[in-house]
């Protein structure tokens, strides 16, 4: 399985939902991780992605489907492709984890 396929098939979940605080002021968004003390400045789409992931674990495709309902100018395939990079970056920052299958 290629890396892209692994990213697409993974289920993503918050690394620590209770330890992530998100605040917004106008078009400025900040995510603060209590455990690490790190602060991340995020755009509105990234905040939406984190909030959807925080609710339940979802695949890249499931997240793209939800986001597609709000963006009529971008195809589902394009949204999924963009999400792959975003999700990998969030994982690298420790904001999310890949859910481990039992």
Secondary structure as UniProt FT lines:
FT   HELIX           3..9
FT   STRAND          11..14
FT   HELIX           17..19
FT   STRAND          20..25
FT   TURN            26..27
FT   STRAND          28..33
FT   TURN            34..36
FT   STRAND          39..42
FT   HELIX           44..55
FT   STRAND          58..59
FT   HELIX           60..68
FT   TURN            69..70
FT   TURN            72..73
FT   HELIX           76..93
FT   STRAND          96..98
//
